[in-house]
Amino acid sequence: MKLKQRVVVLCAVLLLLGLAKIFLLDGGEGSVASRRDLRAFRKMEAGLTLSRAARLTHTLQSPWEIASQWVGPREVYPEETPELAAVLMALSSARVERADVGYKGTQLKALLVLDGGQKVVFKPKRYTRDYVVEGEPYAGYDRHNAEVAAFHLDRILGFRRAPLVVGRYVNLRTEIKPVATDQLLSTFLMQGNNTCFYGKCYYCRESEPACAEGETMEGSLTLWLPDVWPLQKHRHPWGRTYREGKLARWEYDESYCEAVKKMPPYDAGPRLLDVIDTAIFDYLIGNADRHHYESFQDDGGGSMLILLDNAKSFGNPALDERSILAPLYQCCMVRVSTWNRLNLLRSGALSSAMRQALAFDPIAPILAEPHLAALDRRLSGIIATVKQCMETQGPDNTLIEDQIILPHP
């Protein structure tokens, strides 16, 4: 065969291989990665529906001990968790032993200790489900229902990096005030017949309390991560300045990702791909407020990026804040497993899965229909962004295999 013919044949083969990769990773089932990820997706679907009647009957361990054993360097809970519903139900009903002001931060919360010594973070209801938060994409109070929805989205995406969250009704008079610290009690007040509190935080004001309906307050409970896994806080490389007229470097420098790739822990290991996964997660929920993030301490860059504090989400279903996706479209790379999962959630499958998962929660309905529709619309935008990256730099440079597996200690 002449040299020219060989070159033509080689180019054709390379083109076919590239097209095959796009096909197999675009919802197809032929590749090893696709088959593996499809099996994981089917497992997620099978475990999506949870029962409110679930209880732990086969073990002497407490729900908190079981949840604590789930945590590892790369996951908060494992792929298969038959006890998940029972643990969440325990969270939603366990007796409150102690109540205090929130641990720190800018938004109102309370730190509760449940029966058995388990710490949880309580975020109170501030808005009705159909309330639309106008203004900047990070405007408004925390949304307690957003924490619940974000946890279940984390399950559906297969990330498994968000702490467990469940909705709960608490009676402030009988459950909270008798066990509250003086510091928390001093922030209680009445507005008409409604019991309210304003707590202690950067933006907490006596003039802006959270109020129950009578004595019963709706909120979310987030399970505190085990103390054996201390957290380390990091400034997000794509964080905003929050100052009018002052842009962060990533907002004007399209080559910013190349600079990030030279900085630890983004120059090696899974952290940069975690940041991109998180950008996809945050874009879906409309969270433009991840200025910092947490990982486990002394991890050498191997720990997951933990999806904590997701309450500045699901504020405006009509707003698709594209800047949240900057890590994705500036780095133009994404995990193969993430890409496969996104494709399996197309054509309304994402909102359908969320409806199914959220129906279980004690404070359901969690999301208004416009927010569920927004999930499907934003997913289409993410898929279009990845496809554009593949067109400009090829699938091999866009779709990244990430095989890092860190065992439990």
N, C-alpha and C positions, 0 to 999 in steps of 0.2 A: 504494500500500500504506500502510495506516495506521501511525502511529508505533509503536503497541503491537505490531503484527504484525512490523514491522521489527526491533524489539528481540528478539522471540522467535526470529526467524530467525537473527539475529546470534549469539545465545546458543547456538543449536543448532549453528551452524557452528563456533564456538569449541570447543564440547564435542567435536565430531567430530574437529577438528584435534588436540586434546589426546589423545583416544583413539587416533588414528592414530599419533601420535608414540610413545605407550607401546607400541603393537603393533609398530611398525617397529623399535623399539629393544629389544624384548623377545624377540629371537631371530628376528624377521622379516627378510625380505631385500629389502624394497621401497625403502627410502630409500638415498640416495647413501652416507651414512655406513655403513649396514649392508652394502651391496654391497662397499664398500672394505674394511671390516673382515672380511667373509667371505673375500675374496680373500687377505688377510693370514693369516687362520686356516688356509686351505687350504695356503698356502706353508709355514706352521709344521708342519702335519701331514706334508707331503711330506718335510720335512727332519728329522723327529723321530728316525728310526732312523739311528744312526751305526754305522760299521764299525770294529772293532778292527784291521782290516788296513790302514786308510787310511794313506797316506804321501804326502808332497809330492814329486811327480815332474815337475811342469810348470813349475817356477820355480827360480831360483837363490837366492831369498830364504830366510832361515831362518824357522822357525815363529814365532819371537818378532817378527821384522820384520813378518810378515803380521798377527799379532794387534795389534801396535802401530799399524799403519795403519788398523785398524778403528775405533779409539777416536775419538769426537767429542763435542761438548758435550752431546748428548742420547742417546748410546748407547755402550755398551762394545763391541758388535759389531753388524754390520748385520743387516737382515732375512734376507738370503740369504748364507749362509757355507758354500760347498761345501768349504772347507778346514778347517772346524771339527773334524771327527773327527781329521784328521791332526795338527792343533795339540794337541789333547787327548792323543793317543797319544804325541806327542813329550814332553809334560809328564810322562807316566806312565813314560817309559823313558829320558830323557836322563841322561847321566852327571852326578853331583853333583860340582861343582868345589870347593865350600866350604860349611861348615855352621857356624852361629853361633846364639847364643841369640836368642829372639824380639825384635822391635824395641821393644816396650813393651806395656803392657796388663795385665789382671788374670789372664789364662789362659795355660796352658802352650802354647808354640809354638816352632818353630825357623825361622830364616831360612836358606834354602838358596840357593846360586847354581848354576844348571845350566850345562851345556856351552854356550858361546856368551855367557856373562855374564848370563843371564836370572835375575832374583831371583824366588823363590816363597816362600810361607808354608806350612810343614808343620804340620799339626795331628794329633797322634797319637790312635789309638783309645783310648777310655776305657771304653766300655760295649759289651756285646753288643747285637745289633739289637733283641732283644725286651725289653731292660731298660726299666723304667718309672721315670722320675725323679719322685719324690713331692715334695710341699711347694709352695713358691711357684712361680709359672710361670716364674721366671727362675733356679730352683735348679739345682744340679749343675755338673759340668764341661762344657766345650765338647764337642759331638758332631761328630766329623769327618765322619760320613756325612750329617749335616744340611747341611753346607756343599755337598756334592755334590748333594743333593736340591734345595736352594734354588736352585742355579744352573740346574738343568733346569726347575724351576717358573718361574723368570724367563723362560726361553725360551718356555715354553708360554703364559704370560700375555702375551707380546709386549712386555714392558717393556724388555728388553735392557739392564738397568742393573747387573747383577751381574758381577763379574770371573769369568773362566773358572776352573772348578774340576774336578779329576779325582781319583779315588782312586788310591792307589799303595802298593805294598809296597816297603819299603826294608830292606836288610840293614845293621843298625847297625854290625856289625864290619867289613864290607868296603866299604860305601858311605859311611858317615857318619864314623866315628871317625878314619880316616886323613886326612880333610880338615877336621876340626873344630877350632875355635879352642880355646885353653886354657880359656877361660871356659865353653864348652859341655862340654868334656871333664871338667871338674871336677865336673859334676853327674851323671856316669854312675855306676851302681852295679849290683850283681847281686842279684837276689832268686831264690834257688834257681838254676835253670839259665837264667833269663830275664834278658836285658840290659835295663836301665831307665835313664831319665834324668828329671830334674825341672826342668831349665832355670832361667830367671830371669824372674820376673814377680811381680806384687803378691801373688798367692795361691800361688805355687810353694813347695812344701815338700819337703825331703828325705824326709819320712815319707809323701808322697803322689806318688810318681813314676808316670810312664806306662811300662808294661813291654811288651816284645815277647814273642812266643811263641818262646822260644829267642833267636835273633838277628834274626828277621824281624818288623818292626813294620808294621802297617797304619796308614794315615793318609790325609789329603787334602792336595792341593797347590793353592794359590790363586795364579794368575798375578798378579804385581806389575804395577800399572798403569804406563804409560810415564812416565819422569821429566819429559817435556815437558808432562805434565798434572799439575802439583802439586795436592795436595788441601788443602782448607780444612775445618776441623772446626766443627760447629755444635751447640749444645745443642738437643735435640729439644723443640719446644714442648709436646708431650704426654709428656714424660719423667716417670718416677716419682721419688719422693724417696728410696726405699730405706731409709726410717727408720720404724720401727714407731710407729704413732699419729700420724704427720704426713702429711697428704694434700697432694698437689699441687693447684693451683687447679682444673685441669680435672676433678679427681675430685669436686668438690662444686659447681662453677659450670657449669650447663648452657648458659649463654650465653658460655662461654669462647671459642668460635670467633670471635665478633664482635670480641673484643679482639685475637685473633691476626691477623685480617684487616687491622688497622690498623698492624701492625708489619712493617717490611721484614725479609726479602724476601717476606713473605706477602701484602703489600698490592698486589702487581702481579706479572705474569709467571706462570710455571708452577709455582712452588715449592709452593704450598699444595695444588694438585692432585697433585703428586708425593708429598707427605706422606700424602694420602688413599690414593693407590695403594699406598704402602708399608704403611699400616695394613691394607689388604686382604691384601697379600702376607704380612705378619707374622701376621695372624690365621689364615691358612691353614696356616702352618708352626708356629704356636704360639710365636712369638717375642715375649716381653713385655719384652725387655731392650734395646730400641733407645733408650738414654738420650741418645745423640749420633748424628749422622750426618755424612757427608762429601759435599761437592760439589767441583767444580774451583775453583781460586782465581780471584779477581778476575773473577767471572762476571756480576756485576751482577744476580744472581738468576735468570739464564737457564740455568745448568747444571742437569743432572739431579741428583736425590738418588741417590747411588750406593749400591747395596745391598751394602755391605761387612759382614763379620762376622755371619754368619747361624747360627753354631754353637750358640747357645742355643735351638735349635728341635727339633721332633720329640722332645720329652722324655716327654710323657704324652698318648697318643692319646685318652684319655677326657676330657681337660680342654679345654673350649672357653672360653678366657679372653676374655669379651666386651669387657672394658675396652680391649683392644688396638684395637678398632674405634672408639674414641672420636672420632678425627678425622672418620670417616665419619658417625656418627650425630649428632654435635654440629654439624658444618658442613652436613650433609645435601646434599652435592654430590659428583659423581663424573664423570670423563671419559666422554663418549659411547663412545669406543673401548674403554675398560676395561669399561663396562657391556655392550657388545656381545660382547666376548671372554668375559666371565663367563657370559653366556647360552649361548654356543656350547659351554661346558664343562659344562653341566648333565647330569643323568641318567647319571652315571657316566663321562662323557667325560673328566673331569679325572684321575681315578685311572687310567683306561685309558691316557691319554697319558703319565702319569708312569711307569707300568710299562714302556711301550715305550721311553721315553727312558733310564730308569735301567738297563735290561738291558745296555746297551753298556758300562757302567763296569767297569774292571778289578777292583774290589772288590765287584761285585754279588753278592748282592742288597743294595741300599742301604737300603730301608725294609721293616720288617715290615708285614704286611697290615693290622693295626689302624690304622697311620698313613695308609695309602692310603685306607682307609674314612673316616678322620677328615677328609681333604681334601674329599671329596664332601659330607659332613655340614656342614662349616664353610662351604662354598660356598653351600649352601642358606640358611644363616643370613645370609650377606652379601647375597644376592639379596632375601631378605625384608626386610632393613634398608633397602635402596634403594627397594623398592616402598613401604614405609611412608613414606619421605620424599616420594615422588611423590604419595602420597595426601594428605599434610598440606600440601605447598606447591606441588604441581604439577610435571609433568615438565620444563617450561621452566626452572624454578629449580633443579632437581636434576641434570639431565643437561647437562653443560657441554661445548661444542665447544672443543677446544684445538688450534689450527692452528699453534702455534709450530714453526718449522723453522729450526734454526741450522746453517749449513754447516760442513763441516770447514775448519780453517784452511789 
